[in-house]
Amino acid sequence: MTQRRDALREDQWQRIKDFLPGREWHVEGTAKDNRLFVEAVLYRYRAGIAWRDLPERFVDFRVIHTRHTRWSTRGVWQRIFERLAENAVNEYG
């Protein structure tokens, strides 16, 4: 099975999933699908497209944009980056 280029690898997902808001035991409630959301944001930046041009599989682009902004303000993206950078593999080297 080939990995989609816009998707997180399973090992990447496993390293960040517990750092994300919306886990079942989290005070603020559960997120419907954190993985799909993270992959939508990655897709948007990798493709260099506007939020409104996200493929339909990612649901409503307005919801994705609003949540992205909220996570940015709260430092969630910074924590994700730091976590993934701990064991970064340079795929270009």
C-alpha positions as CSV (number, residue, x, y, z in Angstrom):
1,M,0.0,0.0,0.0
2,T,1.4,3.4,-0.9
3,Q,1.3,6.4,1.3
4,R,-0.6,9.4,0.1
5,R,1.7,12.4,-0.2
6,D,-0.8,14.7,1.6
7,A,-1.2,12.3,4.6
8,L,0.7,11.8,7.8
9,R,2.7,8.6,8.1
10,E,1.4,6.4,10.9
11,D,4.6,7.0,13.0
12,Q,4.2,10.8,12.6
13,W,0.6,10.6,13.7
14,Q,1.4,8.4,16.7
15,R,4.0,11.0,17.9
16,I,1.7,13.9,17.9
17,K,-1.9,12.6,18.5
18,D,-1.6,12.9,22.3
19,F,-0.5,16.5,22.1
20,L,-3.7,17.7,20.3
21,P,-6.7,19.3,21.8
22,G,-10.0,17.4,21.8
23,R,-8.9,14.0,23.1
24,E,-11.6,12.0,24.9
25,W,-10.4,12.9,28.4
26,H,-9.7,16.5,27.5
27,V,-11.6,19.1,29.4
28,E,-12.7,21.0,26.2
29,G,-14.4,18.0,24.7
30,T,-13.5,15.8,21.8
31,A,-12.5,16.7,18.3
32,K,-14.4,15.0,15.6
33,D,-11.4,13.9,13.7
34,N,-8.0,15.5,14.6
35,R,-6.1,13.4,12.0
36,L,-8.3,14.5,9.1
37,F,-8.0,18.1,10.3
38,V,-4.2,18.0,10.5
39,E,-4.0,16.4,7.1
40,A,-6.3,19.1,5.7
41,V,-3.9,21.8,7.0
42,L,-0.9,20.0,5.6
43,Y,-2.6,19.6,2.2
44,R,-3.4,23.3,2.1
45,Y,0.2,24.4,2.8
46,R,1.8,21.8,0.6
47,A,-0.5,22.6,-2.4
48,G,-0.2,26.3,-1.8
49,I,-4.0,26.8,-2.2
50,A,-6.5,29.0,-0.5
51,W,-8.6,27.5,2.3
52,R,-11.7,27.5,0.1
53,D,-9.9,25.3,-2.5
54,L,-9.5,22.4,-0.1
55,P,-10.9,19.2,-1.5
56,E,-14.4,18.2,-0.2
57,R,-13.0,15.2,1.6
58,F,-11.8,17.6,4.3
59,V,-15.3,18.9,4.9
60,D,-16.1,22.6,5.2
61,F,-13.0,24.8,4.6
62,R,-14.4,27.5,7.0
63,V,-14.4,25.0,9.9
64,I,-10.8,24.0,9.0
65,H,-9.7,27.6,8.8
66,T,-11.3,28.6,12.1
67,R,-9.8,25.6,13.9
68,H,-6.4,26.3,12.4
69,T,-6.5,29.9,13.6
70,R,-7.5,28.7,17.1
71,W,-4.7,26.2,17.3
72,S,-2.2,28.8,16.0
73,T,-3.2,31.2,18.7
74,R,-2.9,28.5,21.4
75,G,0.5,27.3,20.3
76,V,-0.7,23.9,19.3
77,W,1.1,24.0,15.9
78,Q,4.4,25.0,17.6
79,R,4.1,22.0,19.9
80,I,3.4,19.7,17.0
81,F,6.4,21.0,15.1
82,E,8.7,20.6,18.1
83,R,7.5,17.1,18.7
84,L,8.0,16.0,15.1
85,A,11.4,17.8,14.9
86,E,12.8,15.8,17.8
87,N,13.4,12.8,15.6
88,A,13.3,14.4,12.1
89,V,14.5,12.4,9.2
90,N,15.8,14.4,6.3
91,E,14.2,12.8,3.3
92,Y,16.3,14.9,0.9
93,G,19.7,13.9,2.3
